[in-house]
């Protein structure tokens, strides 16, 4: 593969980088972005339009079952190293005078760090002094860091909606120190609805918008910590708490229910049963999160996405429907949970009995 030149458009460069990354040709990927930078390509555009675009495509290809989990991991590791290499590649235009200190972190439990990493690089290039804390930052560690550094703002990233409760804790804890919090990532909804629900001071759909908002200045709207129940009064019914604390029991009870109702279950191997238990745990986790934010759409979106994944892998969705039905039976005294489960089940097509291992392929 030849190096990129200044004649490459962003789509052409993206296609070439995709070929290198998916082909596990890391040296070629490094040469492409380095050559593009040397040819005068804007570094921010390289990061957000080319590298991030390739990473998004990796996720799409995995969801469509066109690449394996191992291939997805290998490709993601290469894009991560490409970002690091581009950050230190020279020559580069001089950075403007520092605008202040910013903390960027993924919320507790969030391991998808690439979006936050890209944001940290963009902010650094725009003149901020950035402390990037990386993936899975426990809230007590975040608060200890904020106490020590007193940043102008904290920017938190979360990709999976199941991390919204811990994101809420982190937002509230940082705001109690009088420091504004901006959030971003797919977990907060395409329109930022969950950012507003959790009363973050700002939400941005992408790194460019986050940097622009930060440049205009953020102000904390909540300088004193308040209990989450004040923000989310629906939590008073305790359904979220009870579903969350009963997670292990619910999964075990649902497995027993599937043993009785799913003809193939008794013949499952230990590995297949373990996979089915993992699938059920994901369903419980997303249901609990939907109860936390009181939004059935969060749960139905997960169920619909799961059904699409099943279809891509040629696995019947009847097992998913049956899993929802068995879980509903375990939660007969939880009216909100039952309503969410019934609505989600209604989104699924009718299908023959499930015959493959697990509920999610």
N, C-alpha and C positions, 0 to 999 in steps of 0.2 A: 504494500500500500504506500503510495507516495504521500508526502506531507501536504497539508492544506495550504492554500495560497489565499491572497486577498481577493481572488476571483470567486471563491466559494460563497454561496449564499448560506444563510442560517439553515434552511431546509436541507441543502446539499451536505453541509458539514454535519448536521444532525444524523443524516442517513449514513454517512461514513463512520461517524462515531458509534452509532448503533451497531454497525457491522463489526467493528473492532471489539466493542464491549461484549456483544453476544457471542462472538467468536473467541472470547477469552484471550484476546491479543492485547494485553495491557500496554506493552511498549508502543504499539501502533496508536492506541488511544491517547497516550501521553504525547506522542509526536504531533498528533492532529491538533490538540488544543494549544500546544506550545507554538506550533507554526502559525496558527490563527492569531494568537496573541502577538507574536512577533510581526505579523503582517498588518497589525493595527486594529484588530477586532476589539471592540469594547469588552472589557473583562466582565462587567456586570451582565451584558447580553450573553456572553459565552456561558456564564454560570446559569442564568435563569432561562434563557431561550434554547440553549443547546444541551448542556449537561442535564439540567432538570427535566427537559423534555424527553431525553433518552431514559432517564430514571422512571418517568411516568409511563413510558412505553413498556418498560420492563414489567411493571405491575399489571398493565393491560394484557400483555402476552401471557403472564402467569394465570390471570383470571380466566382467560380463554383456553387454558390448558395447552398452549402451544410451546411453553417452556416449563421445565420441571422446577420444583422447589430448589433443588441444588443449583440449577442454572440461574435462577433468580438471585440466590445468595451470592454466587460467584460474580454475576454482572453488577450487583449492587456494591460489592466490595471494590470493584474496579472503579466505578463512578465515584465512590468515596475517596479513593486515592487520587483520582484525577482532580477532584476539587482541591485537595491538599496541595497537589503539585502546582495547580494554577495559582493558588494563593501566594506561593513563594516564587513563582516564575518571574524572571527579569529579562528585559527591561520593562518597567511599569511606570505609569505617570505618577508624579509625586502626590502624596496624600495631603488633603487640606488640614488646616490646624484642627486639633482634637476638639470635638464638640462636647465631650463629657463622657462619663462612664455608664455603660449599659450592661445589664446581665441578661443573657439568653440561655434558656434551659428547657429541657423536656420535662413534663410533669412526672411525678412518681408513677412508675410502671410503664412509661412510654419508651419503647426501645427504637422506634423509627426516628432516628436523629438527623437524617439527611436534610429535611426541610429546615430545621433549626440551624444546622451547619451552614446551609446556603445563606440564610438570613444573617448569621454572624459574619460571614465573609462580605456580604453586601454592606452591612453597617460599618465594618472595618474600612472598606474602601471609601466610604462616604465620610470618614473622619472621626468616627466614634471609637472610644476605647472600650473594647468588648471583652467581657468575661463570658466565655462559652463553657457552660457546665456539662454539656453533653446529654446523653440519654439517661432516663430513669433517675431523676434527681429527687431524692426524698425531701419532702417539705421542710423538716427540721434542718437539714443541711442547707437548703436554699435560704432559709431565714437566717441561719448563722452567717452565711456568706454576705447576705444583704446588710446585716448588722455591721460587718467588718468593712464593707466597701461603700455603703451609702450611694448606690447608683441613682442616676436621674430617672430611670425606669427599669422595670423588669418585663421581659418579653417571654411568654410561655408558649410552648408548642405541644399539641396533642393531635395525633392522627386517628386514634380509635375512640369512638364515643364512650366505650366502657371506662375511659379514664376521666370522664367529666366530673364525677364526685371528688376525686383527688385534685383535679384542676380547681374545683370550687374552693377546696380547703386552702390550696396554695394562693389563689387570688385573694381570698379574704385575709390570710395571714400576712401577706406582703402589704396589702392596703392598710392593715392595722398599724403599720409603721409609717404611714403617710406617704408611701411610694406608689406611684401609678403603675398599673399593670395592663399591658397589651397582650392579647391572646391571638393565636392563629393555628391553622391546621384543620384537616377535614373533620375532626371531632366536633367542632363548633358549628357545623352546618355550612352549607354553601352561601348562606346569606348572613351568617353570624348570629343566628337566633339564640343559640345556647350561650354565646358570649354575653349577650344582653340579659338573658335570664339569670346568669350567674353574676351579673353586675360587674363585669370587667370594665376598666376605664376606656378601653378601645379594642377594636377587632380589625384585623386586616386579612384580606383574602390571599395575599401573596407578599413576597419579600419587598418588592418595589413599593407597594402601597404602605407596608409597615414602615419602611424607611422614610417615606414622604410624610406620614403622620407624625413620626417621631421628630422630624425636622421642624414641624410646626409647633411642637411642644405638647406634652401630656400633663394633665392635672388629675390627681386622685380624687374621685368623687365620694370616697368613703374612707375617712381617716381613722375611724374607730371601728374595731371588729364587732360584728354582730353575729348572733347564732344563725346557722343555716336555716333553721325553722322559720326565722323572720323573713328570709328571702323566698323560701319555698314552703308556703303553708300547707300544701298538700302532703308534705312528709309527716304531718301529724297523725295520719292513719297508720303509720309504722309499716306499711306494706314493703317499702324499699328495704328497711332495716331487717325485717323478718325474712324476706327472700334472700337477701345478701348473706345473713348469718346462717341460713339453712341450706346454703348452696350444696355442700357435700351430701347432706341427707337427701335433698331433692334429686340430685343426680343418681344416687344409689337407688332411690325409690322408683325413678323413671326407668332405670335399667331393669329392675324387677318387673315393672309393668310391660316393658317391651318383650321380656322373656315370655310373658303370657300371651301377647297379642301378635308378635311378629314371628311368623313360622321359621324364618331363617336364623333367628337369634340363638337357639340352643346349639346350633352347629358352628357358631362363630369361634374362631381361635382366640387365644388370650390377647393377641395384638389387635384383632378386630374389635373385641369388646373394649379394649382400652381406647381405641379410636372413637367408638360410639360414645363412651363416657366423656371424652374431650368435646365431642360435638354437642352433647347435652349441656355441658358446662358453659359453652359459648352461648347457647340459647338462654340459659339462666342469667348469665352475666348481662346480656343485652336487654333482657326483660327487666332486670333490676335497674339498669341505667335508665330505661324508658320510664320506669316508675319514679325514679329520682327527679327527672325533668318533667314528668307528667305529659309525655308526648308519645302517643301511640305510633306516630309516623317514624320515630327513630327505630322502633322494634319492627314495624312492617318493612322498612327499608332493608334492615338486616336480613329478614326472612326472604324477601324478594331477591336480594343479592345472593343469598345462599342457594336459592332455587336455580338462579342463573348459573352458579358454579356447578351445581349438580348436572344441569343440562349440558354444559360444556364438556363434562366428563362422562356423559351418557349414563348417568345414575338416576333411576326413578326417584321422584320427589315424595312418593307415598310414605317413606320412612320419616321424612321431615314432618309431614302432616301428622303422622301417628305420634311422633315425639311431642309435638305441641299439644295433642289431645291428651296424652298421658300426663304431661306436666299440668295441664288445666285441671285434671282430676285431683292432683296433689294439692292444688291451690284453690279448692272449692270455697274456702272462707275468705278469699281475697278478691273482692269485687273488681277493683281496678285491674289487677293482674289477669283475671279471667276475661275481662272485656278486651284487653290487649291481645291475649292469646287467641280469642275467637276471631277478632278482626284480622289478625295475621293469617290464621288458617284459611279464612275466606279469600285471601289473595292468591292462594295456591291452586293450581289446576288439579283436577281429579286425575289420578293415575293408577296403574296396576300396583299390586303389592310390591313393596321394596324387596329386592333380592340381593343387593350388594352389601359389602361391609360398611358399617358406620352410617351416619345420617348425612354427612357432608363430603362424601366421596373419599 
